[in-house]
Amino acid sequence: VSTTAPGSIEDIEVVDDLAFGACSFGGLVVFDLSDQDHPQILGTALTPEAFEIAVHADVVYVLDRELGACIIDVADPTEPEVLGTIAATIDASAVHVAGGRLYIGVKADALRVYDLADPHAPSLLGEVQVEGVVDSILARGDLAYFTHSYRPTVFESFHELRVADFSDLASPSVMTTNIIDHITQVRTAGDVLYLMNREELKAFDLQDPMAPSQIHSLPLPKYGEDFAVEGDLGYLTAAGSLMSLDLSDPTDPRILSTLTDANAGGVPSDIALGGGAVVVSYEGLWLVDAADPAELSYKSWVVGPGRSWDLVIEGDLAYTVGNGSGLVVMDISAPTQPSYVGSVYPFRGAYGICKRGDLVYLAQNGTSVAIIEVSDPANP
């Protein structure tokens, strides 16, 4: 029995008190957020290399680099069940759920839309042909905005925003917006479309939904990774930081607060909103208190994801280290049901461990040793 899932969390969605994460070498990981001061891993479903997810009802659609689009039943979140895969999605690159429809982008092929009347067996409604790779998808009514990357030459790479119109499923169409950039994420709030690239967050007016017009550009102090929006607030991850933004005036968005990743378990990548918290992920799952968006603070985090490299057992406690989890203390008094006790993340990349008395010594990347006091295993 394992309470960890190897690899980084590449994508995450929050539904009520549950967070669903796509783990690069562990498949789907389900987290219980009902106690936000002590989040826990609730269940897992193994797939070879998961990287993106979308949730609908009691089903999670997981994109896997080896299997394609997997259908996983999470009616019992403690025991997620892989039901199968969606045909012809082995090269799936992006997934999105909206309005009872499932959207899947397939590399150098198509953007497809499926009906979710039966979430366990999505049925194909239509598709539009796409060259290159669909990177992200966002649907509004019959329109699907998607970012599409392509290489006109071996030395060039472009990301373009396109709009697919699925109002006529027998003959859907695609329009090019001429918005070309290194786009990493697309989101909407009301009649505003937000596009983020590595250097700036751009806002577009959607009064003409087929022809977005730019109304503002906010330079980012660090490389942007992911972006989420809720009401007049936005949150983005950027090269080691989480930022909150005031979007009440989309023509003049402002950064309210910046939270760095010190001792929090890696560089934040994906972000999701729900359960009254901001949830960000990378080598671990962080819960951030955003009650005051101008004063973000860490609430708690789970260190499950990450490969374990070494282990020391003393009495009913096991001390493990990994490149993505720092030091993790587990209670093994019930050997078939180990439980999380405490953790600390002194530095990314711990590969060896030994313990003497109340001190644990971690070998870090072959260059240094961290000394951790563990007289209270719950708070090393």
C-alpha positions as CSV (number, residue, x, y, z in Angstrom):
1,V,0.0,0.0,0.0
2,S,1.4,3.4,-0.9
3,T,0.3,6.9,0.1
4,T,2.4,8.6,-2.6
5,A,2.2,9.0,-6.3
6,P,5.4,9.3,-8.2
7,G,6.0,12.3,-10.5
8,S,4.9,15.9,-10.6
9,I,1.3,17.1,-10.7
10,E,0.9,18.6,-14.1
11,D,-2.8,19.6,-14.0
12,I,-5.4,19.9,-11.3
13,E,-9.1,20.6,-10.9
14,V,-11.1,21.3,-7.7
15,V,-14.7,20.2,-7.2
16,D,-16.2,20.9,-3.8
17,D,-13.9,19.3,-1.2
18,L,-12.0,17.2,-3.7
19,A,-8.9,18.0,-5.9
20,F,-8.1,15.8,-8.9
21,G,-4.5,15.9,-10.1
22,A,-2.8,14.5,-13.2
23,C,0.4,13.0,-12.0
24,S,3.2,12.5,-14.5
25,F,4.1,9.0,-13.4
26,G,1.2,8.1,-11.2
27,G,-2.0,8.7,-13.1
28,L,-5.0,10.3,-11.3
29,V,-4.5,11.4,-7.7
30,V,-7.5,12.4,-5.6
31,F,-7.0,14.7,-2.7
32,D,-9.4,15.4,0.2
33,L,-9.6,19.1,1.0
34,S,-12.4,19.0,3.5
35,D,-9.8,19.9,6.2
36,Q,-7.7,22.5,4.5
37,D,-5.2,22.6,7.3
38,H,-4.6,18.9,6.8
39,P,-5.3,17.9,3.1
40,Q,-4.8,14.2,2.4
41,I,-4.4,11.9,-0.6
42,L,-7.7,10.0,-0.8
43,G,-7.2,7.6,-3.8
44,T,-5.3,7.0,-7.0
45,A,-5.9,5.4,-10.4
46,L,-2.7,4.3,-12.2
47,T,-2.0,5.4,-15.8
48,P,1.5,5.5,-17.3
49,E,2.0,9.3,-17.8
50,A,-1.0,11.6,-17.1
51,F,-0.6,15.3,-17.9
52,E,-4.1,16.9,-18.2
53,I,-7.6,16.4,-16.8
54,A,-11.2,17.5,-17.0
55,V,-14.0,16.6,-14.6
56,H,-17.7,16.0,-15.3
57,A,-20.1,14.6,-12.8
58,D,-18.5,11.4,-11.3
59,V,-16.1,11.0,-14.2
60,V,-12.6,12.4,-14.7
61,Y,-11.1,12.4,-18.2
62,V,-7.4,12.0,-18.0
63,L,-5.0,12.6,-20.9
64,D,-2.1,10.2,-20.8
65,R,0.9,10.4,-23.2
66,E,0.8,6.6,-23.7
67,L,-2.9,5.7,-23.6
68,G,-4.7,8.8,-24.9
69,A,-7.9,10.0,-23.2
70,C,-8.8,7.8,-20.3
71,I,-12.2,7.6,-18.6
72,I,-12.0,7.2,-14.9
73,D,-15.0,6.7,-12.6
74,V,-14.6,8.6,-9.3
75,A,-18.1,7.9,-7.7
76,D,-16.0,6.4,-4.9
77,P,-13.0,8.8,-4.7
78,T,-11.1,6.4,-2.5
79,E,-11.1,3.9,-5.3
80,P,-11.1,5.5,-8.7
81,E,-11.7,3.0,-11.5
82,V,-10.2,3.2,-15.0
83,L,-13.1,2.3,-17.3
84,G,-11.3,2.5,-20.7
85,T,-10.1,5.1,-23.2
86,I,-11.8,7.2,-25.9
87,A,-11.0,5.9,-29.4
88,A,-8.5,7.7,-31.7
89,T,-7.1,9.9,-28.9
90,I,-3.6,8.4,-28.5
91,D,-2.1,11.8,-29.5
92,A,-4.5,13.9,-27.4
93,S,-2.9,17.2,-26.4
94,A,-5.7,19.2,-24.6
95,V,-9.0,18.5,-22.9
96,H,-11.9,20.7,-21.6
97,V,-15.5,20.2,-20.3
98,A,-18.2,22.8,-20.6
99,G,-22.0,22.8,-21.1
100,G,-22.4,19.0,-21.1
101,R,-19.7,18.6,-23.8
102,L,-16.2,17.2,-23.8
103,Y,-13.6,18.8,-26.1
104,I,-10.4,17.0,-27.0
105,G,-7.5,18.3,-29.1
106,V,-5.5,15.7,-31.0
107,K,-2.1,16.6,-32.4
108,A,-1.8,17.3,-36.1
109,D,-5.4,16.1,-36.5
110,A,-8.5,17.7,-35.0
111,L,-10.4,19.4,-32.3
112,R,-13.3,17.1,-31.4
113,V,-16.5,17.6,-29.4
114,Y,-18.3,14.8,-27.6
115,D,-21.8,14.6,-26.0
116,L,-21.7,13.7,-22.3
117,A,-25.3,12.5,-21.9
118,D,-23.6,9.3,-20.7
119,P,-20.4,10.5,-19.1
120,H,-19.0,7.0,-19.1
121,A,-19.4,6.7,-22.9
122,P,-18.8,10.1,-24.6
123,S,-20.3,10.1,-28.2
124,L,-18.6,12.1,-31.0
125,L,-20.7,15.1,-32.2
126,G,-18.3,16.7,-34.6
127,E,-14.8,17.9,-35.3
128,V,-12.7,20.5,-37.0
129,Q,-9.4,19.8,-38.7
130,V,-6.3,21.3,-37.0
131,E,-2.7,21.4,-38.1
132,G,-0.1,21.5,-35.4
133,V,-1.0,21.0,-31.7
134,V,-4.0,22.2,-29.7
135,D,-2.5,23.5,-26.5
136,S,-5.6,24.8,-24.5
137,I,-9.3,24.9,-25.0
138,L,-12.1,27.1,-23.6
139,A,-15.8,26.8,-24.7
140,R,-18.5,29.4,-24.5
141,G,-21.9,28.2,-25.8
142,D,-21.3,26.8,-29.3
143,L,-17.9,28.5,-29.6
144,A,-14.6,26.9,-28.6
145,Y,-11.6,29.1,-28.3
146,F,-8.4,27.2,-28.6
147,T,-4.7,27.9,-28.8
148,H,-2.8,26.2,-31.6
149,S,0.9,25.9,-31.9
150,Y,2.7,25.2,-35.2
151,R,6.2,25.4,-36.8
152,P,6.4,27.1,-40.1
153,T,10.1,26.3,-40.2
154,V,12.4,24.2,-38.1
155,F,13.6,27.4,-36.4
156,E,10.3,29.0,-35.7
157,S,7.3,28.2,-33.4
158,F,4.1,30.2,-33.1
159,H,0.9,30.0,-30.9
160,E,-2.3,31.2,-32.5
161,L,-5.8,31.8,-31.0
162,R,-8.6,30.3,-33.2
163,V,-12.3,30.0,-32.7
164,A,-14.3,26.9,-33.6
165,D,-18.0,27.3,-34.3
166,F,-20.0,24.1,-33.4
167,S,-23.5,25.6,-33.8
168,D,-23.9,23.4,-36.9
169,L,-22.4,20.1,-35.8
170,A,-22.8,18.6,-39.3
171,S,-20.5,21.3,-40.6
172,P,-18.5,23.1,-37.9
173,S,-16.1,25.8,-38.9
174,V,-12.9,27.4,-37.7
175,M,-11.9,31.1,-37.8
176,T,-8.4,32.5,-37.4
177,T,-8.2,35.5,-35.2
178,N,-4.8,36.7,-36.3
179,I,-3.8,36.8,-32.6
180,I,-0.4,35.1,-32.7
181,D,1.7,34.8,-29.6
182,H,3.5,32.3,-27.3
183,I,0.2,31.7,-25.5
184,T,0.2,29.5,-22.5
185,Q,-3.3,29.8,-21.2
186,V,-6.8,31.1,-22.2
187,R,-9.6,32.1,-19.8
188,T,-12.8,34.2,-19.8
189,A,-14.7,36.3,-17.3
190,G,-17.9,37.8,-18.5
191,D,-17.2,39.4,-21.9
192,V,-13.5,39.5,-21.4
193,L,-11.0,37.0,-22.8
194,Y,-7.6,36.6,-21.1
195,L,-4.6,35.3,-22.9
196,M,-1.4,34.7,-21.0
197,N,2.1,34.2,-22.5
198,R,5.5,34.0,-20.8
199,E,5.8,37.7,-20.4
200,E,2.3,39.3,-20.2
201,L,-1.4,38.9,-19.5
202,K,-3.6,40.3,-22.3
203,A,-7.3,41.2,-22.0
204,F,-9.6,41.1,-25.1
205,D,-13.2,42.4,-25.5
206,L,-15.6,39.7,-26.6
207,Q,-18.5,41.9,-27.7
208,D,-17.8,40.3,-31.1
209,P,-17.1,36.8,-30.0
210,M,-15.7,35.8,-33.3
211,A,-13.2,38.7,-33.4
212,P,-11.7,39.5,-30.0
213,S,-10.2,43.0,-29.7
214,Q,-7.3,43.7,-27.3
215,I,-8.1,46.2,-24.5
216,H,-5.0,45.9,-22.2
217,S,-1.7,44.1,-21.7
218,L,-0.2,43.6,-18.2
219,P,3.6,42.9,-18.2
220,L,4.5,40.0,-15.8
221,P,7.6,40.3,-13.7
222,K,8.3,36.5,-14.2
223,Y,7.5,33.9,-16.8
224,G,3.7,33.0,-16.7
225,E,2.7,29.4,-16.3
226,D,-1.0,29.2,-15.5
227,F,-3.9,31.5,-14.9
228,A,-7.4,31.2,-13.2
229,V,-10.1,33.8,-12.8
230,E,-13.1,34.0,-10.4
231,G,-15.3,37.1,-10.4
232,D,-13.1,40.2,-10.3
233,L,-10.0,38.3,-9.1
234,G,-7.4,36.5,-11.0
235,Y,-4.6,34.2,-9.9
236,L,-1.5,33.3,-11.9
237,T,1.6,31.2,-11.3
238,A,4.9,32.6,-12.7
239,A,8.3,31.1,-12.2
240,G,8.3,30.3,-8.5
241,S,5.5,32.6,-7.4
242,L,1.7,32.9,-7.1
243,M,0.2,36.2,-7.8
244,S,-3.3,37.7,-7.1
245,L,-4.8,40.3,-9.5
246,D,-7.6,42.8,-9.3
247,L,-9.6,42.4,-12.6
248,S,-12.5,44.7,-11.6
249,D,-11.4,47.0,-14.4
250,P,-10.2,44.7,-17.3
251,T,-8.7,47.7,-19.0
252,D,-6.4,48.2,-16.0
253,P,-5.6,44.9,-14.2
254,R,-3.3,45.2,-11.2
255,I,-1.1,42.8,-9.2
256,L,-2.3,42.7,-5.6
257,S,0.0,40.3,-3.9
258,T,2.9,37.9,-4.7
259,L,3.7,34.8,-2.8
260,T,7.0,33.0,-3.4
261,D,7.7,29.3,-3.1
262,A,10.1,29.3,-0.1
263,N,9.9,25.9,1.7
264,A,6.7,25.1,-0.1
265,G,7.7,22.2,-2.3
266,G,8.9,23.3,-5.7
267,V,7.9,25.8,-8.4
268,P,4.1,26.3,-8.9
269,S,2.8,25.3,-12.3
270,D,-0.9,24.6,-12.5
271,I,-3.7,26.4,-10.5
272,A,-7.3,25.8,-9.6
273,L,-9.9,27.6,-7.5
274,G,-12.5,25.9,-5.3
275,G,-13.5,25.0,-1.8
276,G,-12.7,28.5,-0.6
277,A,-9.0,28.1,-1.4
278,V,-6.5,28.7,-4.2
279,V,-4.8,25.3,-5.0
280,V,-1.5,25.2,-6.9
281,S,0.6,22.3,-7.8
282,Y,4.0,21.1,-8.9
283,E,6.0,18.5,-6.9
284,G,3.3,18.9,-4.2
285,L,-0.2,20.3,-3.7
286,W,-0.4,23.7,-2.0
287,L,-3.5,25.3,-0.4
288,V,-3.2,29.1,-0.3
289,D,-5.3,31.3,2.0
290,A,-6.8,34.0,-0.2
291,A,-9.4,35.4,2.2
292,D,-7.5,38.7,1.7
293,P,-6.3,38.6,-1.9
294,A,-3.9,41.4,-1.1
295,E,-2.2,39.2,1.6
296,L,-1.8,35.7,0.2
297,S,-0.4,33.1,2.7
298,Y,0.3,29.4,2.7
299,K,-2.3,27.4,4.4
300,S,-1.1,23.8,4.0
301,W,0.3,21.4,1.4
302,V,0.6,17.7,0.6
303,V,3.9,16.3,-0.4
304,G,2.7,12.9,-1.8
305,P,3.9,13.3,-5.4
306,G,7.6,12.7,-6.1
307,R,9.8,9.7,-6.3
308,S,11.2,8.3,-3.1
309,W,14.9,7.6,-3.1
310,D,15.7,6.4,0.4
311,L,14.0,5.2,3.6
312,V,14.7,4.9,7.3
313,I,12.4,3.1,9.7
314,E,12.5,3.6,13.4
315,G,9.7,2.1,15.6
316,D,6.3,2.9,14.0
317,L,7.7,5.8,11.9
318,A,9.2,5.7,8.4
319,Y,11.2,8.6,7.1
320,T,11.5,8.9,3.4
321,V,13.1,11.4,1.0
322,G,12.5,12.1,-2.7
323,N,13.4,14.5,-5.4
324,G,9.9,16.0,-5.3
325,S,8.9,15.5,-1.7
326,G,11.6,16.5,0.7
327,L,11.4,14.7,4.0
328,V,8.2,12.9,4.6
329,V,7.3,11.1,7.9
330,M,4.8,8.3,7.8
331,D,3.1,6.3,10.6
332,I,3.4,2.6,9.8
333,S,1.9,1.2,13.0
334,A,-0.7,-0.3,10.6
335,P,1.6,-1.6,7.9
336,T,-1.1,-2.1,5.3
337,Q,-2.5,1.4,5.9
338,P,0.4,3.9,6.4
339,S,-0.6,7.4,7.2
340,Y,1.0,10.9,6.8
341,V,2.5,12.4,9.9
342,G,4.5,15.4,8.8
343,S,7.0,16.8,6.3
344,V,9.4,19.5,5.5
345,Y,10.9,20.7,2.2
346,P,14.3,22.1,2.8
347,F,15.6,21.8,-0.7
348,R,14.5,20.3,-4.0
349,G,16.4,17.0,-4.8
350,A,17.1,14.9,-1.6
351,Y,18.5,11.5,-2.4
352,G,19.8,9.9,0.8
353,I,18.8,9.8,4.4
354,C,20.1,8.7,7.8
355,K,18.8,9.4,11.4
356,R,20.5,9.7,14.7
357,G,18.5,10.6,17.8
358,D,16.2,13.5,17.0
359,L,18.2,14.6,13.9
360,V,17.7,13.5,10.3
361,Y,20.5,14.1,7.7
362,L,19.5,14.5,4.1
363,A,22.0,14.3,1.2
364,Q,21.0,16.9,-1.4
365,N,22.1,16.7,-5.0
366,G,25.5,15.5,-4.0
367,T,26.6,19.0,-2.9
368,S,25.2,19.6,0.6
369,V,23.6,18.0,3.7
370,A,20.5,19.3,5.4
371,I,20.1,18.7,9.1
372,I,16.5,18.4,10.3
373,E,15.2,18.2,13.9
374,V,12.4,15.6,14.2
375,S,11.7,15.5,18.0
376,D,8.1,16.3,16.9
377,P,7.6,14.2,13.8
378,A,4.4,16.1,12.9
379,N,6.4,19.3,12.6
380,P,10.0,18.6,11.6
